[in-house]
Amino acid sequence: MKLFKIGVLLVALFGSQLSFSQEQVRSKKEIEKLLTDAGNSFFNLEVDKSLKLSKIALNEAHHLKNDALMAKAYNIIGLNFEEFYDVDKGLNYYNKALKHANLTNNDSIKDWVNNNIGNVYSYRKNDFKTSLKYYKKALYFSEKIKDSIEIMYTRLNICSAYFATNDFKNGVGYLNSVKNFITNGDQLEAKISMCTLYGSYFSYLNDNGKAELFFNQAIELGVQNKNQLLDSYVCDVYNDYSTHYKKNKDFEKALYYLNLHKELKEKVYNEERTKKVKLAGSEIELEELERQINKIEGEKDEQLKDLKESKLIVLLFVIIFFILLLLLYSLYKNNKFRDQSNEELKVANEELKVAKEKAEIASQLKTQFVSTISHELRTPLYGVVGITNIILDEHKELANSPHLNSLKFSARYLLSLVNDLLQINKIEENKITLENMIFNISDEIRTIVDSLEFIAVKNNNKLITKIDASIPEFVIGDKLRLSQVFMNLVSNALKFTKDGEVKIIANLDRIDGTKSFINFQVIDNGVGIAKEDQEKIFEKFVQIERKEGDYQGTGLGLSIVKKLIELFGSKIELESEERKGTTFTFTIGFESDEAKRNEIINNIVVDLSPTNFYRILVVEDNKINQIVTKKILETNNFKCTILDDGYAAIDLLEKEKFDVILMDINMPIINGFETTKLIRKKGYSIPVIALTAFDKQEITEEALASGMNDIIIKPFESARLFQIITNLINKKNID
């Protein structure tokens, strides 16, 4: 039973006309209209008109070099040839249509042409294996574009091919899959096809009642809806019905329906229609031949052109050959020169290697110098700050002395300078790692505001904070580095603002997993920064000239800020305008996972014991530092014993008991590390705290290796020293 293929064509042509309804190029619209009219003429069996319109459309499509339009034109020509004249010529035109369709992105055209080629192999050549290959390609494209009608017709075609080989088991699945869609739809051709296929299926199952019921329904649908092309459809139904009766040996009815088939076939496929196709088709074939001849002539012209170019190429080859000879000679000379250059490069590389080693030594010397100078400056600063505090404690009447306050400020300013130098050096050598501590953003900002209030008062500024309430109460991160960033930015803003305000703003930017990203801003309405200077301010030791006021500083603060924010995995942005103010903006992600927070809280040792009086052994060779340390300890009711060197300390431990040892590192005779090793060797478990002016990161590894329990850097906050002492003694008592 041959399935109806023109319905698919008309649906496709209607769709293609719609798809180009908004096309701005008029000629394409006109070609689409020609193709639609050609399809309608074929539907009405006006084959000469269909071919004439197709020929015009094909010529125009070739002129535009439009593969989609060429594929459609060849497809309609193939339909006319296959149906009424010459199957092989029809297949030839289908193959041309497929060739052009495959050059487009139009999957609808590929679906139509593959279906029609499948029909040729199924109904004309009885090569069902090949027809199934094309049908399944068509099904792939129709399912890709989700065209329900195309899917329906293609599945019916596949079913018909399977039934033709008596493979009813595989075929009926395709038929059942479209049954509801066809029954509920208005596709008459599809309904006739479905009824005929079910008639054949039930005939195969020997269910003659159902088979004849479906065959009769198919005939009734065709007879009720008179149409010339539907006659060809009913013609095939008669043939299948005749086959059914022949199978059941009802030869009278078989002959009856066979005669109906022959009568209708003679009506549809008459000689006059065949002549029309042959005549109109001849014109198309002539034009195709002309196109082939023109193509061959064009290729011939191209070959002649290529021949001329070949002669030119030969001439060029001769020229190039001589050039190559010159190049070979040049290459020989260059090789000699290269060998000489290589020798010179080897010497240069050796010199660079030596220079690199010298640079590394210089870098080490710089690091040692910074470390040494910071230690040598911190040691006397510890004495200056400590002695100043002692004088203020002992002589309350001097609390407002401008001389003492200037001395204290100068000492702290010098200490800040030392810390900045050490900090920038550590950042450059990647010696800083961020620590995880639990803290409250609002509390940290409030602490910074309180500590800088005196600068604000001095310049008659207001310090304003705006903290987003949606920020988690507690976050995990390096609060010390964050505080250092804010101290630099806010103090900088206060220095360059007079009679104005400085705002510190924190907003929750986003939450990503367990991380809370907080956007910070430090805004002032001070003197501002000129555009040409905005790139410079983050460089080391750079100070921008200001037109107003006298601003002092090392020029390291903003450089440290930039590098610390980069350690947090972020970057700082600057907006500024002279005489209007400056805004610094950055966003940092903090861990806010409750489980991690609880883990850190559980590991914090909290001293809940009442205040105790401890005996402290101080091993320190500097007399001024001895006085300062002793005063700090005794002021807080600690009993203090001071010794000048490590050996004396070991001797005293054999006679007296102490709760903690404060050990200086840099001492004559024996240093603090070696002294601690000897103490541990003798079996003493007393806590040892390194009290030193060296940077903590430089000595941590060696200090722990020698047996020290903790480190505190001079000058220090008294409260920090007492916290470390208490924690170590409590831990020792628990152990």
N, C-alpha and C positions, 0 to 999 in steps of 0.2 A: 504494500500500500504506500503510495507516494504522498508525503506530507505537503501541506500548502506552504510555499515559501514566499509568495508575493505579499502576504500579510505582514511578514517580517520586514520586507522591503518598504512597504508603505508606511509602517510605523517609523522605520528608520528615516525615510525621506521627510516625513512630517516633523520628526524631531530635529533633523538637520536644518530644515527651513526655520524652525523656531530658534535654533542656536545661532543662526546668522541674522535674526530679525533686527538685532541692534548693531550689526556690522556697519561701519561707516563707509567702507569701500563699495560703491554701487555695483561695479562689475561682478563682484562675488555674489551679491544678492541676485543679480540677473541670472547667473549660472545656476544658483540653487533653485530658482524658479523654473528654469528649463528642465532641470533634473526631476523636480517634483511633477511637472507636466508629463515628462517621459514615463515616469512610474505609473501615473494615473492612466496614461494611454495603454501601457502594457496590461494593466488591470482590466481595461475594457477590451482587450484583444485587438487594439488598433496598432498593430505591430509596426507598420510602415511609419506612422507618426511618431511612435516611441523611439524608433531607431534614428529618425531624422533629428528629433530634438536632442537625443543623446550625442549624435555626431557634432552638432553645433556646440553643445556644452563641453565636449571633449576637446575641440579645437581651442575654445576660449581658456579652458583649464591649462592646456599645454602652453598657451601664450603667457599665462600668469605664472607658469611653473608651480602650480598648486597641487601637491600630491594628493591631498584629501579629495579635491574635486575630480581629479583624474581617476582615482580609485572608484568613486561613485559612478562615474560615466561608464567606465569599463565594466562595472558590475551589472548595470542595466543592459548594456549591449550583450554581455554574456548570457543574461536571462533570456533575451529574445532568441539568440542563436540556439541555446540549449533546448528551449521549449518547442521551437517550431521549425528548426532547420538542420543544424549540424552540431552534434554534441561535442565533438572534439574541438571545433572552433569556439564553441561556447566556453569549454574548459580553458582554452588558450586565453580568452579575454578575462576569465576569472583569475587566472594566474597573474596577468598583468595588473588587475585590480589589487590583488594581494601584495604584489611587489611594491606598488605605490602606497598602499595602506600601511605597510610595515615601516615606511619612511616617515610616518606621522605619529602623533601621540593620541590619535583618535581611536579608542578601543571599540567604539560602536561599529565603525567601518570594518575593522578586523573581524568582529563577530559575524557581521552579515556575510562577508566574502567566504569565510571558513565554512559557514553553514551551507552556502550555495555549492561550494566545491564538494562538500560532504554529500549533498543531494545528487551530484553528478555520479560519484562513485557508488552511491547506494542504489539509485533508481535507473541509471543508464548503463553502468558497467558491472553491476552486481559484485563490486569489490568492497564488501562490507567492513573488512579489516581496515582498509584505507579510509573509508567514510567515517568510521568511528574515531579515527585519529583526528580528522578535521572537526567533527562534531564536538569532541572534547576540548579542542582548542577554542572553539566558539563559546562553549559553556564557560571556560575560564574567563574570557573577556566579558561575557554578559554578567557573570557573578561579580566581577571586579567593578563594573559600573553600576551594579545593583539594578539592572533593568528587568523588572518582573516579567514583562511580556516576552522579551528575548530569551530569558531563562526558560520560560514555559515552552516556546516553540523548539528550542534546542533540546530540551529533555524529551519532547515528543519524537524528535528526529532520532535521538539515540535509542529510544525504546523501539522505534520502527526498525532500525538497523539490527538490533539484537533479535527481534521477532523474526526478521527475514532469514536469520541463520538458525531458527528454532531454539535460540537461547532465551526462552521465555522467563527463566528464573532471574537472570540479570536485567532483562528489559522491563519487567513489570514494576520494579522499584522506581524507575524513572517515571513511569506512567502514574503510579499512585501518588508520587510526590507533588504532582501538579493537578490532581483531580479536583480538589476543593477550589483552587484558584480559577480553573476553567469553568466549573459548574456555576460559580458565583459571578463570573465575568460575562462580557458581551462579545467575546471573540468567536464568531460563528465558525470560522475555519477550524479553530482549535477544538471546538465542540464536536464537529464532524470527525476530525482526526481521532479524538479521544474515544468516541463511540465505536469507530471502525477498529481501533487497536484493541479495545476491550472485547469486541466481537471476535477478533482473531484469537485473543488470549483464551476466552471461554470455549471457543471451538477446539483449541489445543487441549483444554481440560475435559473435552467431551461433554461439556455442559451446554447442550445445544439450545436449550430454552433461553438461557441468558445471552448466548452468542447471537441468536436471531433477533432477540429484543434489541440489542445494541446496534446490529446492522440496520434494522428497520428505523431506529432513531436517527442514525446517520443519514439514511436516504431521505427521511421525512424532513430533516433540517435543510438538506440541499434542495429538495423539490419546492418547499415552501418559500424559499428565498431565491427567486430566479436571478441568475447572474451568469454571464457567459463563462467567466473563469471558474465559477463554482461548478459549472457543468463538468469541467475537467476533473474536479475533485470527486463529484458524484460518480463520474465514469470509473475512477479507481475503486470506489466503494462497491460498485456492481461487480467488478472483477474479483475483489476479495470475497464478496458474498457468494459468487459462483464457485470459488475455490472451496469455501466451506461446505456447500452442498455436494460438490464432487467428492470431498473427503468422506462425507457420510453416505455416498452412493445414491444420492437423490438426483439422478442425472437429468430429470425433466426440469427441475428448478435450476440446476446448475446451468443447463443450456439456456433457460429463460434469461437469467441475469447476465450470462455471457453475451447474448444477443444485444441486451440493453447497453452493455459496456461498449460493444463494437459500434452501435448506432451513435452513441454520444461521442465516442472518440472521433468518428468521421466528421461529426458536426464541429468539434473543437479544433481538431488538427487537420483541417481541409487543405487541399492542394493550393487554393488561391492564397491562403494566409502564408503558406510556405514560400510561394513565389514572391510575395511582398517582402518577407524577411530576407530572402535571397537577394532581391534587387536592392533594397535599402542597405543590406549588409555589404554588398559589393562596393558601394560608395565608401563605406567606412574602411573596408579592407584596402581599397585603393589609397585612401588618405594615410592609412597606417604604413603602406609600402612607401609612399612619398616621404613620410617621416623617417623611415628606415634609410631611404636613399640619401636624404638630406643629412642624416646622422653620419652615414658612411662618407659622404663628400666632405663633411666637416672634419671627420677623423683624418681623411686624406690630406686636407689642407693643413691640419695639425702636423701630420707626418712630414709634409714638405717643409713646413716651418721648422720642425725638429731637425730635418736634414741640413737646412741652412745653418741652424744653430750648431749642428754637429761639426760642420766645417770650421765654424768659428771656434768651437771648443778645441778642435785639433790645433788650430793656430795658437790658441791660448795655452794649450798643453805644452807646445814647443817653447813658448815664452816662459811658462812656469818652470819647465825643465832647466832652462838656463838660470832662472832665478834660484832654483833649488841648488844648482851647482855653486852659485855664489853664496847661498846660505850655508852649504856644507863647509865651504872654506871659512866662512865667518864663524861657524860652529867650532871648527878646529881652533881658530884663534881665541874664541871665547872660552873653550875648555882650558887652554893654557892660562888664560887670564883668571878663570874660576879657580884653578888649582892654586894660583898665587893668592887669590882672595881668601880661599879656605885656610891657607896658612896664616894669613893675617887675622882671620876670624878666630882661629884657635888661640892665637896670642891675646886677642881682645877678650875672648871668653875667659881665659885664665885671669886676665886683669879684672873682669867683672866678678869672677868668683872671689878674688881677693877683696874687691870692693864690697861685695855682699857680706863676706865674713867680717870685714871691718864695720859695716853698718849694723850687723847683728851685735857685735861687741859694743858699738856705740849705744845701741838700744838698751842692752843690758846695763851699761854704765849709767844711762839716763835713769833707768828704773831704780838702780842702786842709789843714785844720787837723790832722786825724789824721796825714796824710802829713808835714806840717812838724814836728809835735811829736815824731813817731817818729824823724824824721831828727835833730832837735835833741837828743833824748835818747840816741840810739844813738852819736852822735859822742863826747860825753864818756864814755859807758859803755865805748866802745872803749878810751879812754885809761885808765879806772879798772881794767878787767879786765887790759889789757896791762901797765900799770905794776905791778899786784899780782903778775902772773906773773913780771915781771922781778925784782922784789924777792925773790920766793921762789927764783928761779933763782940769784941772786947771793948770797943769804944762806940757805944750807941750814939753818942753825941756827934760822931762824924758821918752819920748815915746820909746826910745831905751835902757832904763836902764835895764841891765840884771837882776837886783834884783827884779824890779817890774814885769818884764815879768815872772820870775821864780815864784813869788808869785801868779800871775794870773794863770799860768799853774798848779801850785800845787793845787790851789783852785778848778779849773775845773776838775782836775784828781780825787780829793777827791769826788766831786759832781758826777762824772761818776761812781765811786765805789759805792756810796750810791744808785744811780739809778739802777745799775746792781743788787745789793742785793735785792732791793724792787721788781724789775721786775721778778727775778727768783722765789721769794716768791709768787707773784701774779699768775704766770703761774702754779705753783704747786698746788695752791688752786683753780684753775679754775675760777679766778676772772677777766680774760681778755676776752673781746668780740671784735671781729673785727668790724670796722666801715666802712661805705660805703661813699667814696668820689670820685669825678671825678678828674682824673689826667692824665698827659701825661708821659708815661714810659721814653721816651728819656730825658724830662726835669728833672725828678727826678734823673736819673742816672747822668746827667750833674751836678746837684746841689751837689751830693755826691762827684763827682770827684773834683769839685772846692774846697769843704771844706777840702778835704784830700790832696790837692796839696802840702801843706807844708811838709807833711810826705814824699811824693814822692821825693821832692827836697832834703830833708835831707839825704836820702839814695841813691840819684842819680838814681832814678827809673823813668820809663816812664809809665804814665797811659793812656791806650788805650781803647776806647769804640767802639763796633760794634753793631749797632742797626738795626734789620731787618726792612726794609721799609714797609713790608706788615703788621706789627703790627698796629692795629687800633690807630688812633690819640689820642682818649681819651678812657680810660677804667674806670670801677667803682671797687673800692676796698679800703683796708686800706693802704694808701700810707705811713703813719707814721711807721707802723710795717714793711712794705717792706723796707723803708729807713733804719730802725734800723738793719735789716738783712744785707743790703749792707754795712752799716757803719762798722759793726763788721767784715764781711768777707774781705772787701777791706783794712781796716786799718791793719788787721791781716796779709794779704798778703804783704803789704808794709813794715811792721816791719821785716818780715823774708826774705826779698829780698833786695839785694844790687847790684847796678850797673846793674839792669835788667829791666824787664817790668812786669806790671800787666794788664791783659785784663779783661774787663767787656763785656760779649757778651749776647745779647738777641735775640732770634729767635722765630718766630711764629711756634709752634709745630703743632697745629690743631685748628679747630673751631668746637665746638659741640653745636648746637642750638644757643643760644645767648651768649655762653661763648667762650672766646678766651684763649687758653692755651699757655702760653709763657714759653719757656725753657731758663733759665738763667745759665750762667757760669762765675765763677771768677777764672782766671787762672794766676798763677805766675811761674817764673822760678827760685825760691829761693832755700832755703836749703832743702825743702822737709820734709816728715815725715816718720820715719821708720815704716815698716809693723806692728811690734808688738805694736806700739803706736797709730795706726790709730783708734782703737776702743775706746781708752781712752779719746781722745781730746774733745769729746762731753759731758764728765762728768763734774760735778760742781767742781770748785776749783782745776782743774787739769792743770798743766803746764808741758810740755814735756821738758826734758833737751836737750839743743842745744849745739853742739860742738863749735859753733862760735857765738860770740856776747853776749850781756847781754840784755835779753828781759824781760820787766816787765809786770805785768798785774794781774788781779784777778783770771784768769782761768774761768771766767763766760761767756765770749763773745760767744764762740761756743755752749755752753750749751743753752744759750738764743736763738741763731740762730736756732738750731735744734727744740726747742719747738715752736718757732714762725712759722716756716715752717709747722710743724705738725698742728698748728691752721688753716693754710691756706688749710689743707687737702692734704698735699703733704709730701715728705720726701727728705732729702738731701743725696747726694751720694758723696763719696770722692775717688779720685785717686791720689796717690802720690808716688814719688820715691826720695830717698835721693839724694841731690845735683843736681836734675833735675827739681824739682818743684812740685806744687800741683794744682789740679783742683777740685773745688766744683761745683756740678750741682744740680739743682732742677727745677721743673716745677709747675707753679701756674696758676689756671684758674681764669680769671677776667671777670666780667659781661661787655658786650659791646653792650647791647641792647640800641638802640637810644632813645626809648620811656622812659626808666628808666633814661637815661642820662638827657633828657630834663626835667623830673620831678624834679630831684635833682637840676639842674641849676635854675629852676623857684623858688625853695624854698630858694635859697641863697640870703641873704639881702646884697645889694651893696650900700655902702655909697657914693653918688655922690654930697653931699653937700660940700660947701667950708669949710676950716679950721675954727673951732670955739675955743674960749677960755672958758674952763669950770672951775667951782669951785668944787674942790674935797675935801671931808672930809675923812681924814685917821684916823682910830681908831686902834692904835698900841701901845703896852706897851713897846716894846724893843727900847731903845734909839738909838742904832746904826741903826736898821732897819728904824726908823723914819727918820734919816738923809738921808739914801740911797733912800728911797721912795720919800721923799720931793725933793731931788736933781733931780731924774729922771723926776718927774712931772714938776718942775719949769724950767728945761732945755728945756722942750717942751711947754713953755708958758701956763701951767695950774696953776691956783691959788690954793694953797694947805693950808689946816688947819689941824693940828695934835692934837689928844686928846689921853689920856692914857687909858681911860676905857669907857665902854658902857653907863653907866648912864650919864656921862658928855656929850656924843654924843647926847643922847635923849634930854637933857636940851638945848643943842645948836640948835637942829633942830627946837625948838619952837621959837627961836629968829632969826635964819638966814636960808637962802635958799641955798641948794647945788644941783649940777647936779648929782653927783654920790658919793656913800660911798664905800671906800675900807676898809673892815672889817677883822681884824685878828680874828682867831678862839680861840686860846689858850691864854686867858687873865685872870688876877686875878679879883676878885670881881664878875664879870659877864662875861661869855664867849660870843663869837661872835654870836652863834646860839640864845641864849636867848635874846641878845641885839636886833637882827633882829626881833624876835617875838614881842618884845615890840614896836618896830618902826612900824610894820605892825598893831599891835593892836590899835595904836594911829591914824591910818588912813593914814600914810605917804606912798606914792607910789614910792618914790625915788628909783632908781636902787641901789642894794647892791651887791658888788662883794666881794666874799671871797678871801682874800689875805693871803695865809697860806703855811706852810711848810709840812702839812699833804699830804698824797697821795690823789689824786682827787677821785679815786674810793671808798676810805674808807669813805669819807664825803659827797659824792654827794647826796645821798638819804636824809640825815639829813639836808643838806644845803637847798635843794629845799623845804623840809617840813617846814623849819623855815621861808621861804619867800625870801631867797637869789635868785638872778637872774643868777649868773654865778660864776665860780671859776677860779682862776689863782694861780699856784703853784710857790713858791719862791725856788730858783732864777728863774727869767723869762726874756724873751726877751721884751724890751720896746715896740717894734712895736706890739707885741701880746696884751699887756695891753691896748695900745691906740686903737687898733681895737675893743676890747671888749667894752671899754668905749663908743666909738662913736656909735657902733651898738645899745647898750642899750638905749642911749639918743635918737637916731633917732626913735627907736621903740616906746619909751614912747611918743614922740612928735606926731607920727602917730596915736597912740591910743587915 
